[in-house]
């Protein structure tokens, strides 16, 4: 019951405060879906996203951050890389007729093996440059829409080593670059191993991420229409 109640409350926030997804664009969306992230019987996050041939836009709401959501937008290049990312953290207003209160906003430009980050907070603008890896893709914790972008990129550009496909993720929460290894298995199943964390994946033939299980953390994520 608790998990269902959280889903309902968070779905209302997503509908009321997600302009990145709700606004129409010149490009026709080729896919839109969401993920519900559960720990045991409790919902810990809800995400909605849509994509065109070039852009991905989504909103992630965590149960631990009441009335606060992260909206994200990224651009994919023809070679599968992600040169531009924007993330905004905002708080739902008390009156639905009011605009959301922006807490922070960040813009990332990925060029070669470096990531430039411009972050605007209540304390002003901060610009930082991070050393990274060529072909790195962004990752926001518990954003499985973003994870799908990384998995698709791995199919296009990742280099194969003795263990599998090597894909690098840039952690939007801290600026670290971490290496993941994607091991593909029969029947659309795969494993993504990042350090000591193993993710058990189910992929559709067209590359869509259908479900994720992270046994060490007791988490599972299911794709929903």
C-alpha positions in Angstrom: 0.0 0.0 0.0 2.8 2.4 0.9 4.5 1.9 -2.5 1.2 2.5 -4.4 0.6 5.7 -2.4 4.1 7.1 -3.2 3.6 6.3 -6.9 0.4 8.3 -6.9 1.8 11.3 -5.2 4.9 11.3 -7.3 3.0 10.9 -10.5 1.0 14.0 -9.7 4.3 16.0 -9.2 5.6 14.6 -12.5 2.5 15.8 -14.4 2.5 19.2 -12.7 6.2 20.0 -12.9 7.9 18.5 -15.9 8.0 21.1 -18.7 11.0 19.3 -20.3 8.8 16.3 -21.1 5.4 18.0 -21.5 6.5 20.6 -24.1 6.3 19.6 -27.7 9.3 19.8 -29.9 9.9 20.1 -33.6 11.1 16.5 -33.6 8.5 13.7 -33.4 9.0 11.5 -30.3 10.0 7.9 -31.3 9.5 6.6 -27.7 8.2 7.6 -24.4 8.1 5.5 -21.2 9.0 5.4 -17.6 10.6 3.4 -14.8 9.3 2.6 -11.4 12.1 1.8 -8.9 11.3 -0.4 -6.0 13.1 -1.6 -2.8 11.2 -4.5 -1.4 7.6 -3.3 -1.5 8.4 0.4 -1.4 8.6 2.8 -4.3 11.9 4.8 -4.1 11.8 6.6 -7.4 9.6 7.3 -10.4 10.9 8.5 -13.8 9.3 9.5 -17.1 11.2 10.2 -20.3 10.7 10.7 -24.0 13.1 10.7 -26.9 13.4 11.7 -30.5 16.1 10.6 -32.9 18.4 13.3 -31.4 17.2 14.3 -27.9 16.2 12.6 -24.7 14.3 14.4 -22.0 13.1 13.1 -18.6 12.1 13.8 -15.0 13.2 11.8 -12.0 11.4 12.1 -8.6 12.8 10.4 -5.5 10.7 9.4 -2.5 13.3 10.8 -0.2 13.1 14.3 -1.8 9.6 15.4 -1.2 8.2 17.8 -3.8 11.6 18.0 -5.5 12.5 16.5 -8.9 15.4 16.4 -11.4 14.6 17.2 -15.0 17.2 16.2 -17.5 17.8 16.7 -21.2 20.6 15.4 -23.4 21.6 15.4 -27.0 23.0 12.4 -28.9 25.4 12.7 -31.8 25.2 10.4 -34.9 28.1 8.4 -33.6 26.2 7.6 -30.4 28.1 10.0 -28.1 26.5 12.5 -25.8 28.0 16.0 -26.3 25.5 18.1 -24.4 23.6 17.5 -21.1 21.4 19.8 -19.0 20.0 19.0 -15.5 17.7 21.1 -13.4 16.6 20.4 -9.8 13.4 22.1 -8.9 10.8 22.2 -6.1 7.1 21.8 -6.7 5.2 25.1 -5.9 2.4 25.1 -3.4 0.1 26.5 -6.0 -0.1 24.5 -9.3 -0.5 27.8 -11.2 2.9 28.9 -10.1 6.2 28.0 -11.7 8.5 25.5 -10.1 11.2 26.9 -7.8 14.6 26.2 -9.4 17.1 25.0 -6.9 20.1 24.3 -9.2 20.8 24.1 -12.9 23.8 22.5 -14.6 25.0 22.3 -18.2 27.6 19.8 -19.3 29.6 19.8 -22.5 31.5 16.6 -23.3 34.4 17.1 -25.7 37.0 14.4 -26.3 38.2 13.1 -22.9 37.0 16.1 -20.8 33.7 17.3 -19.4 33.0 21.0 -18.7 30.3 21.7 -16.1 28.6 25.1 -15.6 26.4 24.9 -12.4 24.1 27.6 -11.3 23.0 27.5 -7.7 21.7 30.0 -5.2 25.3 30.8 -4.4 26.1 31.8 -8.0 27.7 30.2 -11.1 30.5 27.6 -10.7 32.4 26.3 -13.7 34.6 23.2 -13.5 36.5 21.0 -15.9 36.8 17.3 -15.3 39.2 14.8 -16.9 37.2 11.9 -18.2 37.2 9.3 -21.0 36.4 9.5 -24.7 32.8 8.4 -25.3 31.7 9.0 -21.7 28.0 9.1 -21.1 26.2 10.9 -18.2 24.5 9.1 -15.4 22.2 10.4 -12.7 21.7 8.0 -9.7 18.5 5.9 -10.2 17.8 7.4 -13.7 17.3 4.3 -15.8 16.3 6.4 -18.7 19.9 7.8 -18.7 21.2 4.3 -18.2 19.4 3.2 -21.4 21.3 6.0 -23.3 24.6 4.6 -22.0 23.6 1.1 -23.0 22.7 2.2 -26.5 26.0 4.1 -26.8 27.9 1.0 -25.8 26.3 -1.0 -28.6 27.6 1.6 -31.1 31.0 2.8 -29.9 32.2 0.8 -26.9 35.4 -1.2 -27.2 35.3 -4.8 -26.4 37.8 -6.2 -23.9 38.3 -9.7 -22.5 35.3 -9.3 -20.2 32.8 -7.5 -22.5 31.9 -4.1 -23.8 33.6 -1.2 -21.9 31.4 1.8 -21.3 32.3 4.9 -19.2 29.8 6.8 -17.1 30.2 10.3 -15.8 28.5 10.6 -12.4 26.4 13.8 -12.4 26.2 13.6 -8.6 29.9 13.9 -8.0 31.9 14.4 -11.2 33.6 11.0 -11.1 34.1 8.8 -14.2 33.6 5.1 -13.7 34.1 2.2 -16.0 31.3 -0.3 -16.6 31.5 -3.6 -18.4 28.5 -4.8 -20.3 28.3 -8.6 -20.7 25.6 -9.7 -23.1 23.8 -13.0 -22.7 21.2 -14.9 -24.7 17.5 -14.0 -24.8 18.0 -10.3 -24.3 19.6 -10.6 -20.9 22.8 -8.8 -19.9 24.9 -7.8 -16.9 26.4 -4.4 -16.3 29.2 -4.5 -13.8 30.5 -1.2 -12.3 33.1 -1.9 -9.6 31.5 -4.3 -7.1 28.0 -3.5 -8.2 26.3 -5.9 -10.6 23.1 -4.9 -12.5 21.1 -7.7 -14.1 19.4 -6.3 -17.2 16.7 -7.4 -19.6 16.9 -5.7 -23.0 14.4 -5.6 -25.9 15.7 -6.5 -29.4 15.6 -2.8 -30.4 17.8 -1.7 -27.4 15.1 -0.6 -25.0 15.8 -1.3 -21.3 13.0 -3.4 -19.9 14.1 -4.1 -16.4 17.0 -3.8 -14.0 17.8 -5.7 -10.8 20.6 -4.7 -8.4 20.8 -7.6 -5.9 23.4 -6.0 -3.6 21.1 -3.0 -3.0 17.8 -4.9 -3.1 16.6 -2.6 -5.9 14.6 -3.4 -9.0 13.4 -1.1 -11.8 10.6 -2.0 -14.2 9.8 -0.2 -17.5 6.2 1.1 -17.6 4.3 2.6 -20.6 
